[in-house]
Structures are given as C-alpha cells and as structure tokens.
Amino acid sequence: MILQIETATTSCSVAVAKDGKVLAFKEIDQRNIHAEVITVYINEILAQANAHYADIDAVAVSCGPGSYTGLRIGVSTAKGLCFALDKPLISVETLAAMANGVLQTKQVEAGTLLCPMIDARRMEVYTAIFKQGGDVVKPTTAEIIDAGSFAAILLENKVLFFGDGADKCKDVLGQNPNALFLPNFVNSATYLSTIALDKFKRSDFVDVAYFEPYYLKDFIAGKKAGA
C-alpha cells in the first residue's frame, strides 16, 4: 500500500493505492492551498480506504519540476511521514507522472509523442517529451516557447501537449498540424500509481534525510508592492 502525494502544480492531490490500484483519492486545483489541506486530505483518504498509517508500506511523492512552494510542502510532508512511520520514500518525476496519467485516462493515437508542460511564468515552461512506452525523447528542461519550439520534432511526429503550461502555448504552437492539445488537464496523485509500484518492487528508494525536490531553477522571490 503506497500513499501518493502530488503538489508540484496548482493541484494539491493525495491518493492511496494498493498493488497499483487506487483505493481512494482527494484533490483540489487551487493555488496556494496546499499547506492548508494536505494533511486533512491524507487523513480523509485513509479513512475512505479503511486503512491506517501503520498499513502504509511506502510514501511516493511527485518530486518536480514545478512550483517551488508546492514542492516544498509535498516533499516535507512525505519525508515527515516516512520518518514517523519508518517507511521508504519513492520519488516520481512530475512530468513522467503526467505523461503516465494521460495514457491512463485518454485514448491517444499510436505513435503520438507526449509533451507535458508546467507553467513556469511568462512564456517559459518546464517540459519533456516521452514516447508512449515511457522512453524519453527530449529530457526535462526549462524552455521559453516561441514559434520555432519543437520544430524538428513536429516535422516528423504528432505531439500531444498538455498541462497548465500548454494552455498558454497553444496560440504559438497550435498552427502546426502535428501539434495537438489536451485541454483542462489537471495533475493528480493517482497518476503516480504504476511508476511508484514499479519502483517499490525494485526497492528504488531515495534517502529520506537528504532528498530534495527537483526545482530545475533557483527560487526567485517576488518583490513586495512599492519595493
């Protein structure tokens, strides 16, 4: 039984899965609410699954890239639980989980590449490109999107763009007939299930004491009004 936490984006989502099958989950897609609801949601889904903290075999957390604050909250919660319960911690890359989630929930034409995008402000996104089998075509980067982005890949492949970063890129990339867009994609802890289970079976754990989220970029605090 794996407790799964996703806070890398505006979605605050938790799930509990047994042998890769989700027993219960709860989530809300709202900015700056993660710290307020995450532990409440965990208590609620365990109750829904008729489970207790002692029943958890591992905790899986979406490790980034994504929101600096969201990642800090999710990873801190996961590490605290692992320390308290003496359970292993599983790290799942956020973009890979998003790609996995699309394949779980949508019919995607064979051969279409998957390009999850997380909003990184202005026209910048955190992104990667995957084959449907999970192989990485383009590794994770912070990329500023313009009309020439992904030109070589789009020349020979259909690419499905999704995530809150893709919404703002549609006007720039949408003129290419090979650029496909999945609207209203919301990230979810349920998308971690198969990856987390595979890592658990392989004992692919991270060090609870030293593990840090994958920020990709340094945190830059905004200036206060009038500063």
N, C-alpha and C positions, 0 to 999 in steps of 0.2 A: 504494500500500500504506500503510495507516494503522494505527498502533499505538494501541490504545484502553485507557484506564485509568479504572476506577471504584472509588473509595474513600470515597464520601460517606456510606455507611451501614456497617452491620456487615459487609457483604460486601466482601472485597478481591478484585477481579476484573480481569484483563487479557485482551485479545484482539488479534489481528492480522487485518485484513480487507483484501481486495483487491477494488476496484470494488464495495464494499458487501457482499461475501460473506465470511463469517468463515472463515478458514483454520485457526485454532487458538485455543483459549482455556483459561484455567485460573482457578479461583476457589475461595474458601473463605468461608463465612459464619460468622465468629467475631470477637468483639470484641477490640480491642487487639492484633491480629496483623499489621496492615498493613505496618508498618515492617520487620518480620522477614522477610516473604515476597515483597514486591512485586518486587524486582529479580531474585530467583530465578525467580519465575513468568515474568517477561518473557524471561529467557534461555531458559527451557524452551519457551515457545510459539514463539519464533523458530526454535528447533531443530526443533520439530514441523512447522513450516511450511516447512522447508528454506530459511529466509531469514536474512539478516544485518542488523545495524544499518544498514549502508550502503544496504540496499534500502528502508528506510522513507522514505516521501515526506512524512509529517506525523505529529504526535502529537496525539491527541484526548483530552481529559480531562473527566470529569464535574465540573462546577465548583460544585455546590451548588444549594440549601442542603443542609445535612446536618451530620454530625459535624465539629466544629472540627478535632480531631486528624487524623481521616481525610482531610479535605480538604487539610490542610497537607501530609500525606505524599504524596498523589496529585499535587497540583499541583507540589510541589517536585520530584518525580521526573520529571514531564512536562517542566518547564522545564529541568531539568538535561540531559535527553536532547536537547531542542531546541537548547540552547546547544552541546552537544558535537558534535551531528551537523549543525548549521546547517540545521535544518528548521523549518517553520512550526508554530505551536501553534493548535489548534482547541479552543474552549470550547463544551461542550454542557451546557445546564441539566439538572440531575439529574431533576427532576420530569417534564420533557418527554421525556427518555430513558426513564423508567419507563413513561410512557403509550405510547410507541412500542413498548416491549418487550411490553406486554400485547397490543397489536394483532398483533405478530409471532407470538405463541405461543398465543393463546387465541381462541376464537370468541366474539365479542361482538355481541349483538343490535344491529341497526342503530338509530341514534338514541340509544343509551345513552351518557351522558357518562362521562368517565374522571376519577377523582379519586385520584391517587397521594398517599400520606401518609407522611411520615418522622417517626419518633418524636422529639419534642423535650423529653421528660421530662414527668412528671405527665400531665395531660390536654391538653397542648399538642402540636401537630403543625405541621410545615411542609407546606403543601399548595397545590394549584392545581386548577382544573377545565378539562378540554380537551374539545373535540369530537373525534370520531374522525378528522377530517381534519387535526387539529393546531391549529385555531383555539382561542384562549384564551377561555374563558367567565368564569373567575374567576382573576385574576392571583395570583402566588405571595405567600403571606402566612404569618406565624406565627399560628396560631389556637388558642384554647382551646376545646375541644369540649364542648358541652352539648346538652341535648335539643332546643334551638331552632336548632342549627347547620344551615345549608344548607336551612332550612325552605322558603324561597321557591323555590329551585331544585328541591327534591324534590317540590314540589307539582305541578309540570308535567313533570318529567323523571325517567327512571330514571338512577341514578348508580351506577357501579361503583367501590367503594372498595377500595384495595389498598395494600400496603406495610406495614412494621412499625408505622407509626402507626395504620393502620386496624384492626389486631388489637385494640388496646385501646379503640377507639371503637365496636366492634360492639354492646356492651351498651347504649350510649347511643343510637345511631342506628338499630340494627337493627330497631326496632319499626315503622319506616316501610316500607310495602310497596315503595316505589320505591328503597329503599336496598339495594343488592346488594353482596356482599362476596366477594373472591377470596382464599382462604386460602393461606398458605405461599408468598407471593410473595417471591422473593429477587432483589435487584437484580443486574445483570450488565453487564459492559463490552460484551457482544455487542449490547446494546440501543442503543448509540451509533452503530451502523454507518451506517444510512441518513442520519441527521442529519449525521454527520461527513462523509460523502461529498458531500452536497449543499453543505455549507459549503466543502469543499475545491474543488469545481468553481467556486464563486463567489469563491474566494480570500478567504473571510470568516475571517480570522485575527486573533488578538489579539497584543498586544505582549508578547513573551516577558519582557522586562525588568521591565515594570510590572504585569503581570497578577496579580490576587489572586483567591482563591476568593470565591464569593458566600455569605457567612456568614449573612446576614439578621439575626442577632442578635449582640451582643457576646459574646465568650467570658467565662464566669464560672467561675473555678476552684473546685473543691470544697474545703471545709475539711478539714484533717487531723484524725483522731480525737484528741479531747482538746484541740483548739484552742479 
